[in-house]
Amino acid sequence: MPSLVLTHTRYQFMEQLRVPIGIVASAFFPAAAMLAFVVPFAADDPLASTMATGSMMAFGAMSSSLIGLGISVAQDRSQPWDAYLRTLPAGPFPRFAGRILTTMAISLLSVIPVLVIAGLLTSARITVPGLAAGVVALLAGSVPFMLLGLLVGYLLPPKAAIAVSQILFFPIAILGGLLGNPMAMPSLIATVSPYVPSRGMVELIWAVTTDQPVKVVPIVMLGVWTVAAGAAAAWAYRRDEGRRFS
């Protein structure tokens, strides 16, 4: 089974490299947001710039997880190769695991420009163990967005998946407070954000990269979103399988 997972991961990652626009977009948008929203307003404050860097890392990983995975799954479903793979006796786990590992790799690539900008143009500071913990928190916090991407991909055709994944992504990012000053969010966003998965994700990153205290509600809600998105993604997969192969 591990060899099958690695085979699917290698195949899917090579597919992404053959059409690299998805990787470029995942890296461009958080880097552009970093230059537009963080460098001009928070570059001189070590804590604010460190927290904002965490927000932009979450923004990039969310894009890869929700938009990138949703679109790639929907596009794969339209290909004859996908139908053939689903007739093989290995079951869905190797392909699911391969998709998750590929998305994690792309997420890590997408945050490199953000880290470079933070190191060169802001006063953000972090230790090597803190950075490693932040990467782990980033990947853990990405799980519900990967599951939402699978939900969109298995539920919708490719053109609809492009639109719906973007419609879901931007409100979740904005309401989570990722595109504003983490030290002074508008009252509406401050009220709503603890219940949005993007806030739980970034709170997890802040908790391991800064001295900010852990807030319980966003972390609990991140777990709730993960369970709900996992159940919805499993339902969408079974629905797609029943409609196409029964």
One Martini backbone bead per residue (centre of mass of N, CA, C, O) as a GRO file, in nm:
protein
  246
    1MET     BB    1   0.055   0.063  -0.022
    2PRO     BB    2   0.288   0.276  -0.006
    3SER     BB    3   0.368   0.248  -0.308
    4LEU     BB    4   0.098   0.351  -0.419
    5VAL     BB    5   0.104   0.629  -0.291
    6LEU     BB    6   0.371   0.721  -0.424
    7THR     BB    7   0.276   0.686  -0.714
    8HIS     BB    8   0.041   0.888  -0.703
    9THR     BB    9   0.205   1.128  -0.610
   10ARG     BB   10   0.400   1.144  -0.848
   11TYR     BB   11   0.190   1.168  -1.071
   12GLN     BB   12   0.040   1.424  -0.963
   13PHE     BB   13   0.287   1.610  -0.948
   14MET     BB   14   0.360   1.593  -1.249
   15GLU     BB   15   0.096   1.713  -1.348
   16GLN     BB   16   0.144   1.990  -1.217
   17LEU     BB   17   0.417   2.053  -1.367
   18ARG     BB   18   0.299   2.056  -1.661
   19VAL     BB   19   0.082   2.270  -1.516
   20PRO     BB   20   0.202   2.545  -1.332
   21ILE     BB   21  -0.023   2.764  -1.278
   22GLY     BB   22  -0.125   2.667  -1.002
   23ILE     BB   23   0.140   2.716  -0.848
   24VAL     BB   24   0.175   3.013  -0.921
   25ALA     BB   25  -0.092   3.112  -0.798
   26SER     BB   26  -0.041   3.009  -0.505
   27ALA     BB   27   0.216   3.205  -0.479
   28PHE     BB   28   0.118   3.489  -0.573
   29PHE     BB   29  -0.120   3.584  -0.389
   30PRO     BB   30   0.026   3.589  -0.108
   31ALA     BB   31   0.257   3.773  -0.203
   32ALA     BB   32   0.080   4.012  -0.290
   33ALA     BB   33  -0.058   4.048  -0.013
   34MET     BB   34   0.202   4.104   0.140
   35LEU     BB   35   0.277   4.366  -0.021
   36ALA     BB   36  -0.007   4.518   0.025
   37PHE     BB   37  -0.072   4.457   0.359
   38VAL     BB   38   0.209   4.430   0.524
   39VAL     BB   39   0.454   4.605   0.444
   40PRO     BB   40   0.311   4.898   0.473
   41PHE     BB   41   0.177   4.834   0.791
   42ALA     BB   42   0.379   4.588   0.954
   43ALA     BB   43   0.700   4.582   0.922
   44ASP     BB   44   0.791   4.726   1.215
   45ASP     BB   45   0.631   4.491   1.359
   46PRO     BB   46   0.711   4.194   1.478
   47LEU     BB   47   0.438   4.068   1.561
   48ALA     BB   48   0.255   4.156   1.325
   49SER     BB   49   0.437   4.036   1.096
   50THR     BB   50   0.434   3.745   1.195
   51MET     BB   51   0.126   3.706   1.188
   52ALA     BB   52   0.087   3.792   0.890
   53THR     BB   53   0.260   3.567   0.773
   54GLY     BB   54   0.074   3.341   0.873
   55SER     BB   55  -0.170   3.436   0.709
   56MET     BB   56  -0.037   3.404   0.425
   57MET     BB   57   0.019   3.106   0.450
   58ALA     BB   58  -0.276   3.025   0.480
   59PHE     BB   59  -0.372   3.144   0.213
   60GLY     BB   60  -0.200   2.957   0.029
   61ALA     BB   61  -0.297   2.681   0.138
   62MET     BB   62  -0.597   2.724   0.078
   63SER     BB   63  -0.572   2.747  -0.227
   64SER     BB   64  -0.452   2.466  -0.279
   65SER     BB   65  -0.677   2.301  -0.132
   66LEU     BB   66  -0.946   2.414  -0.254
   67ILE     BB   67  -0.894   2.501  -0.549
   68GLY     BB   68  -0.685   2.299  -0.659
   69LEU     BB   69  -0.829   2.033  -0.573
   70GLY     BB   70  -1.111   2.081  -0.690
   71ILE     BB   71  -1.023   2.109  -0.989
   72SER     BB   72  -0.857   1.846  -1.027
   73VAL     BB   73  -1.083   1.646  -0.962
   74ALA     BB   74  -1.288   1.739  -1.175
   75GLN     BB   75  -1.099   1.688  -1.418
   76ASP     BB   76  -1.043   1.386  -1.370
   77ARG     BB   77  -1.346   1.287  -1.396
   78SER     BB   78  -1.343   1.359  -1.720
   79GLN     BB   79  -1.153   1.115  -1.745
   80PRO     BB   80  -1.094   0.789  -1.839
   81TRP     BB   81  -0.869   0.722  -1.630
   82ASP     BB   82  -1.045   0.746  -1.378
   83ALA     BB   83  -1.237   0.513  -1.434
   84TYR     BB   84  -1.018   0.296  -1.438
   85LEU     BB   85  -0.899   0.332  -1.149
   86ARG     BB   86  -1.186   0.263  -1.007
   87THR     BB   87  -1.157  -0.058  -1.096
   88LEU     BB   88  -0.946  -0.113  -0.904
   89PRO     BB   89  -0.855  -0.305  -0.608
   90ALA     BB   90  -0.722  -0.078  -0.412
   91GLY     BB   91  -0.888   0.163  -0.399
   92PRO     BB   92  -0.909   0.502  -0.274
   93PHE     BB   93  -0.668   0.561  -0.082
   94PRO     BB   94  -0.414   0.614  -0.262
   95ARG     BB   95  -0.541   0.861  -0.408
   96PHE     BB   96  -0.605   1.032  -0.164
   97ALA     BB   97  -0.319   1.041  -0.048
   98GLY     BB   98  -0.186   1.161  -0.299
   99ARG     BB   99  -0.345   1.425  -0.299
  100ILE     BB  100  -0.261   1.524  -0.020
  101LEU     BB  101   0.049   1.524  -0.063
  102THR     BB  102   0.051   1.711  -0.308
  103THR     BB  103  -0.087   1.952  -0.170
  104MET     BB  104   0.126   1.992   0.047
  105ALA     BB  105   0.360   2.053  -0.144
  106ILE     BB  106   0.228   2.304  -0.276
  107SER     BB  107   0.192   2.463  -0.015
  108LEU     BB  108   0.493   2.490   0.047
  109LEU     BB  109   0.564   2.642  -0.214
  110SER     BB  110   0.362   2.890  -0.169
  111VAL     BB  111   0.529   3.007   0.102
  112ILE     BB  112   0.811   3.098   0.015
  113PRO     BB  113   0.767   3.397  -0.075
  114VAL     BB  114   0.663   3.492   0.200
  115LEU     BB  115   0.923   3.432   0.361
  116VAL     BB  116   1.109   3.612   0.194
  117ILE     BB  117   0.960   3.880   0.240
  118ALA     BB  118   0.972   3.874   0.549
  119GLY     BB  119   1.290   3.866   0.569
  120LEU     BB  120   1.344   4.137   0.384
  121LEU     BB  121   1.072   4.353   0.461
  122THR     BB  122   1.062   4.266   0.765
  123SER     BB  123   1.044   4.210   1.138
  124ALA     BB  124   1.020   3.922   1.135
  125ARG     BB  125   1.038   3.655   1.388
  126ILE     BB  126   1.207   3.326   1.395
  127THR     BB  127   1.262   3.013   1.470
  128VAL     BB  128   1.332   2.707   1.363
  129PRO     BB  129   1.130   2.552   1.543
  130GLY     BB  130   0.896   2.748   1.482
  131LEU     BB  131   0.884   2.695   1.178
  132ALA     BB  132   0.831   2.392   1.194
  133ALA     BB  133   0.568   2.422   1.358
  134GLY     BB  134   0.424   2.599   1.147
  135VAL     BB  135   0.416   2.387   0.921
  136VAL     BB  136   0.252   2.178   1.074
  137ALA     BB  137   0.009   2.366   1.126
  138LEU     BB  138  -0.052   2.422   0.832
  139LEU     BB  139  -0.116   2.127   0.748
  140ALA     BB  140  -0.333   2.072   0.960
  141GLY     BB  141  -0.518   2.327   0.881
  142SER     BB  142  -0.571   2.216   0.575
  143VAL     BB  143  -0.765   1.974   0.587
  144PRO     BB  144  -1.054   2.102   0.551
  145PHE     BB  145  -0.981   2.219   0.265
  146MET     BB  146  -0.932   1.954   0.126
  147LEU     BB  147  -1.215   1.841   0.178
  148LEU     BB  148  -1.361   2.068   0.027
  149GLY     BB  149  -1.223   2.008  -0.242
  150LEU     BB  150  -1.338   1.722  -0.270
  151LEU     BB  151  -1.630   1.803  -0.267
  152VAL     BB  152  -1.626   1.979  -0.520
  153GLY     BB  153  -1.494   1.772  -0.719
  154TYR     BB  154  -1.727   1.538  -0.672
  155LEU     BB  155  -1.988   1.733  -0.732
  156LEU     BB  156  -1.851   1.885  -0.982
  157PRO     BB  157  -1.782   2.026  -1.256
  158PRO     BB  158  -1.519   2.202  -1.368
  159LYS     BB  159  -1.651   2.486  -1.411
  160ALA     BB  160  -1.796   2.491  -1.135
  161ALA     BB  161  -1.546   2.445  -0.953
  162ILE     BB  162  -1.405   2.708  -1.009
  163ALA     BB  163  -1.626   2.897  -0.896
  164VAL     BB  164  -1.694   2.769  -0.614
  165SER     BB  165  -1.410   2.770  -0.487
  166GLN     BB  166  -1.385   3.084  -0.497
  167ILE     BB  167  -1.643   3.155  -0.341
  168LEU     BB  168  -1.542   3.014  -0.081
  169PHE     BB  169  -1.257   3.129  -0.029
  170PHE     BB  170  -1.277   3.443   0.012
  171PRO     BB  171  -1.478   3.463   0.251
  172ILE     BB  172  -1.311   3.284   0.444
  173ALA     BB  173  -1.059   3.465   0.445
  174ILE     BB  174  -1.191   3.732   0.536
  175LEU     BB  175  -1.350   3.625   0.794
  176GLY     BB  176  -1.066   3.521   0.922
  177GLY     BB  177  -0.850   3.773   0.888
  178LEU     BB  178  -0.614   3.747   0.660
  179LEU     BB  179  -0.642   4.062   0.516
  180GLY     BB  180  -0.567   4.185   0.792
  181ASN     BB  181  -0.514   4.317   1.092
  182PRO     BB  182  -0.454   4.110   1.365
  183MET     BB  183  -0.467   4.361   1.586
  184ALA     BB  184  -0.720   4.513   1.399
  185MET     BB  185  -1.022   4.414   1.365
  186PRO     BB  186  -1.315   4.424   1.263
  187SER     BB  187  -1.599   4.363   1.433
  188LEU     BB  188  -1.732   4.157   1.246
  189ILE     BB  189  -1.484   3.970   1.209
  190ALA     BB  190  -1.431   3.923   1.513
  191THR     BB  191  -1.707   3.774   1.554
  192VAL     BB  192  -1.693   3.549   1.316
  193SER     BB  193  -1.401   3.411   1.293
  194PRO     BB  194  -1.409   3.175   1.515
  195TYR     BB  195  -1.618   3.004   1.302
  196VAL     BB  196  -1.384   2.994   1.098
  197PRO     BB  197  -1.140   2.792   0.967
  198SER     BB  198  -0.919   3.007   0.909
  199ARG     BB  199  -0.885   3.096   1.206
  200GLY     BB  200  -0.798   2.827   1.325
  201MET     BB  201  -0.547   2.797   1.150
  202VAL     BB  202  -0.401   3.066   1.236
  203GLU     BB  203  -0.404   3.014   1.541
  204LEU     BB  204  -0.221   2.769   1.523
  205ILE     BB  205   0.021   2.922   1.409
  206TRP     BB  206   0.049   3.141   1.630
  207ALA     BB  207   0.091   2.948   1.876
  208VAL     BB  208   0.389   2.839   1.750
  209THR     BB  209   0.523   3.146   1.659
  210THR     BB  210   0.415   3.282   1.921
  211ASP     BB  211   0.296   3.438   2.238
  212GLN     BB  212   0.018   3.379   2.185
  213PRO     BB  213  -0.268   3.284   2.297
  214VAL     BB  214  -0.484   3.033   2.307
  215LYS     BB  215  -0.783   2.983   2.125
  216VAL     BB  216  -1.044   2.771   2.157
  217VAL     BB  217  -1.277   2.813   1.953
  218PRO     BB  218  -1.122   2.799   1.676
  219ILE     BB  219  -1.009   2.510   1.725
  220VAL     BB  220  -1.276   2.364   1.759
  221MET     BB  221  -1.397   2.456   1.483
  222LEU     BB  222  -1.185   2.316   1.312
  223GLY     BB  223  -1.276   2.032   1.396
  224VAL     BB  224  -1.567   2.057   1.299
  225TRP     BB  225  -1.502   2.113   1.001
  226THR     BB  226  -1.346   1.852   0.949
  227VAL     BB  227  -1.576   1.654   1.001
  228ALA     BB  228  -1.784   1.776   0.805
  229ALA     BB  229  -1.606   1.767   0.547
  230GLY     BB  230  -1.552   1.462   0.554
  231ALA     BB  231  -1.846   1.370   0.529
  232ALA     BB  232  -1.906   1.523   0.263
  233ALA     BB  233  -1.682   1.392   0.089
  234ALA     BB  234  -1.777   1.100   0.121
  235TRP     BB  235  -2.056   1.147  -0.002
  236ALA     BB  236  -1.959   1.251  -0.281
  237TYR     BB  237  -1.809   0.996  -0.360
  238ARG     BB  238  -2.047   0.797  -0.343
  239ARG     BB  239  -2.228   0.948  -0.539
  240ASP     BB  240  -2.041   0.932  -0.784
  241GLU     BB  241  -2.015   0.622  -0.789
  242GLY     BB  242  -2.320   0.559  -0.817
  243ARG     BB  243  -2.369   0.722  -1.087
  244ARG     BB  244  -2.119   0.586  -1.265
  245PHE     BB  245  -2.121   0.248  -1.151
  246SER     BB  246  -2.435   0.134  -1.116
   0.00000   0.00000   0.00000
